[in-house]
Every structure is written in C-alpha cells, then in structure tokens.
Amino acid sequence: MQLHTFADSQALNLAFADQLTAILRNAIQQRGAAYLVVSGGRTPQALFQQLAQTELDWSKVTITLADDRFLPDTEQDSNERLVKASLLQHKAAAARFISLYAATASAEQAIPTLLQRVAGLPTFDAVILGMGEDGHTASLFPCSAQISAGLAADAADLLAVQPTTAQYQRISFSKVRLLNSRALFLHLVGESKLKVLNEAAAGTDELAMPIRAFIHHTDVELSVMFAAK
C-alpha cells in the first residue's frame, strides 16, 4: 500500500484525473482499448466531473462499476445513475458503459445475465475502490452472509450480496476479479476514513475488514489517494 496525501479534495481530484487519463491513454496506445472500474457514492463525483472534461479517445474506453445497488438507473440511490450524471458527460459521453443491473426479481436471479455481460472483459487498466467505516469495499460487506464467497480465490466475477447493515441488495465484483487490474486505487476523503484505513492496515482478518484483501495484496500495489477535507 502506498499513501498519497493531498492538501484538499480539489488538489486530489486534479492529480488523480491526470493519473487516470495517462493510464487510459497508455492502454489505448498499447492495446487499442482501455477498461476503467469506478465506485459510487459522494466522494468520486467531483473526480468524475473532472475526468469527463478530459481530452481522450473516450470511444475506446469501457467503464463499469465495482458494485451497485440492485436498482434501475431511474432510482436516486443507483450508482449507475450517478456515473451517467457525473462521468458519462461532455467528452466522456462517448465511453461505453457496462451496467450491473438486470430487470429480474432479485439480485441473485440477475447474476447469470450479468456474468455473461462481463465475461469478455480483459484485465482492467484501473480500478477505483471506496471504503466504508466498517472496512467494506465494493459491496464486499463484512456483515453479509456472502462475504466468504466474495473473497474466495475461486469466486465468480460477480456475486449478489445482501448486507445486514445497509439498504438494498447489491451486485459486486469479487475480490479476485477486482484484483485483475494493472492499477488499483483507493479514493478516500476525511480523517475518519484514514483512521479506518490505519486500523485495517494493522490487521490481517479480511472477513472482518474486507479492504484488507486489497491493502495486503502483493501483486498489484494499492495506491491510496487521500485528502483530509
């Protein structure tokens, strides 16, 4: 894990957007396409707006989410709705987006369709994770009955998750699929999040704090992009 600290979230977003743009541009130059995984929530909105204005061949960029609530994009709490409103705008409107929602009766029933949807994705070029106060990342919640399956080395790319401490059924990429990336980032704002990160870094029980699976992973170093405010 490498911690990068910025004076404030504006400075963080400017530097982070530049770094992500360089990664995506390099991927397009080397392989003809780029693959970016983002997270929802309030923290990345300004970053998304910064990225959306960036000069890049966005038509060669595929974007998907690390996880989403099992909601159509017409619902306010949908991460897909947030990405479409903040990131898939302006220059980035040309990017391809892969949804983690399918109109089935439950998240579990959506999994076969969604697995087919993501089956052709290669190694991601960049994955941007967030983290909750309980140490969850993506929708790998320590409170869920599905946490062992989500952290398993032989997990499928996607799984349905039912948190007991948060609303809504979820669809989440598994640990092993998120780690199949050339670059791995954790985007944090606020001193309280730094305290959680330090607690996670000091221990090894991934089931208790799933972000540990990414902090202590050795093949892909986790770059923490942090601002106190």
N, C-alpha and C positions, 0 to 999 in steps of 0.2 A: 504494500500500500504506500502511495506517495501523496502527501497532503500539500495542496496548493492553496494558499490563503490570499484573499484579495481584500482591498480596502473597503469595498462595499459591493452590493449585488450588481450595480451597473458596471463596475470595472470587471467583475467576474464574467458577466454576460458578453461583454465586448471581446475579452480574451478567449472565452470558451467558443463563441461563434467563429472566431478566426481559426481556432484549432480544428473545430469540426469541419469547417469549409475546406481546410487544407487536406484533411483526411479523405473527405468525399471527392475532392478534385483529384487527388492522387489515385484513388480507387478507379475513377473513371478513366484516367490516363493509362493505368496499368491493365485494367480488366474490362473496360468498356461500360461498367455499371458500378453503382455504389448502393450499399444497404445500411440503413440507419434505424436503430431501435430507440424509441423515446419513452418517457414516462409521463403520466398525467399529474394533476394537482396544480396548486397555485405557483409553486416555485419556478417551473420552467416557462411560464407564459411569456415573460419579457425576453428570455433567451430565444424562444420560438419566433417572436416578432422581429428580433434582430436577424435571425437566420433567414427569415422569409424575404428580407430585402437584399440578400447576398447574391452577387453575380456568380452563377454556377449553371452548368447544364443540368438543370433540375429534371429534365425529361428522362435522364438516365439514373435518377435516384429513386429507390424504393424505400418507403418509410412504413414502419409498423410500430405497435406499442408493446412494451414489455408485459403489460397486462391491461385489462379493462374490466369495469363493472359490466355485468350481463344486462346491458340496457341498449336500446336502439339509440342512434345519434340524435334523436329528437328530444331525448331526456337531458335535463340540465347537468346531471352528475356523470354523464358519459365522458370518458377520456377521449373517445373518438371525436365527439363534438368539440372538445377543447382544441384538439390538434387541427381540426378542419378550420376552426375560427382563428387560431393564432399562428399556425405554421404553414398550412397549405393555402397561403395567400400570396399576393404580389408575385414576385419572381418564382417562389416555391410552389405556386399553384400548379405548375407543370409536373410536379413529382407524382409518382404512383403511390397510392396508399393501400395497404392491406388491412382490412378490418378484422377484429377479433370477435365480431358479433354475428350470429346467425339467428334467424327468427324461429326458434324452437321453444318448446315448453319449459325447458330448463337448460342451465349451462352444461350439464353433463350430456344432454342429448345433442348439444351443438358441437361437441368435440370431434366426432368423425368428419363432419363437413369442414371444420376449421383446420384439422390436421391435413386434409387434402389441400386446403388453400395455402398452407405454409410449407408444404412438402418440398417444393422446388427451390426454396431459399438456400443460398450458399452460406458460407461463413459470413457473419455480419462484419461490416467495416468499423462500426462504432455502436456501442450500447450505452445509453444514459440511464442509470438507475436513480431512484429516490430511496428514502428510508423513513420509516415511521418511528415514533417514540418507543415502540416495542421491539425495534430492531428488524421489522419485516421489510422486505424489498420486493419489487413487483407485487404480486399477490401471494407471495410465499409467507403466510401468516403463521407465527408460532402457535396461535390459538386454534388452528384448523386441524381437522382430522386428516387432511390431505398433505400435511407438511412433510412427512417422511417420504411420500411418493414424489413430491415436488423437488426434494433434494437428492433423490436417488441417482446413482451414476447411470442407471439404465432407464431413466424416465423417458416417456414420450416427449415430443417437443412442447405440447400444450397439455394443461390439465384444468379441470373445473375445481374451484375452491369455494368453500362456504366458511367464511370467518365467523367466529362467535363474538368478536369484539368490534365488528364493523358491519355496516349495511351492505346488502346486496350479495348475490352470488357473483363470482369472479371467473374470468378466464385468464390464465397466466402462462407465460413461457416457463419451462422448467429451468432449474439451475444449470443443468448440463447444456441446454440449448443457448441460454444467455451467455455462458462462458465460451461458446463457439464464436468468438469475435476477435478481431485484430486489435481493438481498443476498447477499454472498459472504464466507464466514468461513474462517479457518484456525485450528484449535484446537491449540495446542502447549503441552506441559509439559516442562520440563527445559532446562538450559543448553546441552546438546549440540544440541538442536533449534534453539535460537536461533543457534548457530554455523552450522548448515546453512542456515538462512534467510538469514543475512547473506551467506554465500557465494553463494547463489542470486540474491539481490538485486543483487550486484555484477557479475553476468554476464548474457548475453542468449541463450545457446545452450539453447533449450528441449529439444532432443533429449538433451542431457547431464543437465539437471536440469528435468524437466517442470513442476515447481511454478512455474518462471519464466513459463510461459504465463499464469498467474493473477496473479503478482506485478506483471507489467508490462502487464497488460490495462488499458486506459483507460476503457472504457465502464462497467464495474462495479468499484468500488474494493474491493480485498481488505482486510478487517478482520482483523488477526491478534490473536487472544485468547491471551495468553501469561502463564504463571506459571513461575517457576524451579523450584518444587517443589510 
